[in-house]
Amino acid sequence: MYAYYLNKGHALDSLLSLSYVEKIFYVESMMYNIEQENEKTKAMFGK
């Protein structure tokens, strides 16, 4: 999760200070975003 959001421009300090619930939200949001990107890629290449 940290590598994903650091790459998106979030500060490490802010990520480290997230509560448990916030971390779960960030992880679920990350997984949703990756799933959406995978669907776009599949649509582009017809798979």
Secondary structure, 3 states (H helix, E strand, C coil): CHHHHHHCCCCHHHHHCCCHHHHHHHHHHHHHHHHHHHHHHHHHHCC
